[in-house]
């Protein structure tokens, strides 16, 4: 039996490592988390605050939404109800059962149906969100933004928060 040269052993090790690393990486990205670039002005001023500047990059936590559990104020990535090939990033305003005062939807008030949530961009008037297409099915939920990771001067953990005057109409009763 002929001996393998060091170069051939190195190539074999690389190839076998590659066939292990790729499935592990795909699984991690699919099940745990991945990074996404936030484009557009719909989440200004919280995301992409510098108009015309660098886009924020966020860490999207997929593990935390595996049971479709989100809370009001979370920033989430969902498959767009208008274009299934596109993912959009918006803030959760209301959960199933909440009564929402809409901002230009066909009805002034909406009860969020079971298995749905209400999402809005922070930059009113510059966002295609639930005020355009209504409540969103939790089945379209893709991930929850947990950190801003780029640019470095904006690195921070993203904590749930609701914009002023966007609480569901029945939220006060639940807190009591």
N, C-alpha and C positions, 0 to 999 in steps of 0.2 A: 504494500500500500504506500503510495507516494505521500510525502509530508506536504502539508499546506504551507504556503509562504505567509509571512506576517501580514502582508497586504491583503491576501485573500481572507485570512481569519478576521481581520478588521472589517472587511466588507460584509462577511457573513454575520458578524456581531451587530453591525449597523442595521442590516436588513431584518434580522430577527427582532432587534429592539424596536425598529420602526413598526413592525406588525403587532407589537404589544402596545406601543405608545399611542398609535392612532385610535384604536377602539377605546382605550382608557380616556383619552382627551375628548373624544366625541361624547362619551358617556357623561364626563364631568360637565361639558358645556350644555348638554341636553338636560341634565337633572339638577345640577347645582347652581351655576351662575355663569354669566358671560358679560362682556362689555358691549355697550352700544353708544353710538354717537347720536347726540340729540341735535336735530336740525330744525330750523325754523324758529318763529317767534311766539308760538302758541303758549309756551310755558314761561315766558318772560314775566317778571324780572327774576324769578327764582333760578331758572335754567337759561343759559345763554344770555346773561345780563348785558354783555357788551355788544350792542347792535353793530353788525358788520365785522365783529371780531371772531375770535376762535370759538368753535362749537364746544360745548361741554361733552364729556364722555362720562357715562354713568355705569356703575356695576349693577346689573340686573340679577337679582336673587330669584332663581327659579324654585329652589327648595322651599322657600317660605310660602309659596303660593300653590304648592302641590295639592292641597285640599281646598283650593279656591277661597282661602280665607284672607280677606283684606280688611283694613279698617279705614274709617273716614280720615281723609288727609294724606293717605298713602299716595305716592306717585307710582303709577303702574304702566307697564307696556301691555297693550292689547292688540290683537289682530283687528285691523280696521273693519268695521261693519260695512263700509262703503267700498273697500277694495281689499279683498282677502290676501293679496300679495304684499300688502303694506302693514307695518306695525306702527302704532302711534303711542306716544307717551303723554299721559294726562293725569290729573289728580282725582282721586275718588272723593266725591261730594256726598253721595248717599248710598246706603245699603238697602237690601231688600226690605220692604215694609216701610221705608222712610217716605215722608211726604216732602217733595222738593218744590220750591218756587223756581220755576224755570226762567231762563233769560232769552226769550224769543222762540221757544218751542211752540208747537201747535196748540198746546194747552198751557195755561198759566201755572197750574199746579199739577203735579204728577205723583202718583204713588208708585214707588219702584217695585215692580213685580218680583215674586220669588225667583231666585236663581239669576238675578240681575243686579247691576249697580249703576249709579249715575256718575259719569266722569266729565270733567271740564278742564280746559286749559286755563292757566292763570291770566293770560292776556286776553281779556274779553274782547270780542269783536275780531280777533285774529286767530280763532281756533275752530277747527271742525271737530265738534264734540257732541255730547248727548243733547245739547240744545239744538243740534242739527238732525241727529239720527235717533234720539230717544235713549231709553235705558239699554245697557249693554249686557249681554249674556256672560255669566262668569266663565263659560266655556271658552270665551275668546281671550281670557286672561293668560298672559305669557310670562310675566315676571314683575317683581317689585323693585324699584330703584332704591338701593340701600346706601350708596355712596356716590359722590362726585369724585372721579379719580383723575380727571384732566380738565383744564390745565392745573398744574401743581399748586398755584396760588389759590385755587378754589376747592382744594381737597377738603371734604367734609362728609360726615355721616348725615344722611337725609332723615329727618324726623317727621312723622306725620303732623300736618297742620292744615287747618282750613282757612281759606281767605276770609276776610271780614264779611259778615252778612251772608255767608253761604252755608250756614248750618242747616240741616234738615229741620222742618217745622216742628217735628215731634222729638227732637234730640234732647231738649231741656227736660221733658217728662221722663226720659229714660235715665237721666243722670240723678234724678231725685231718689 
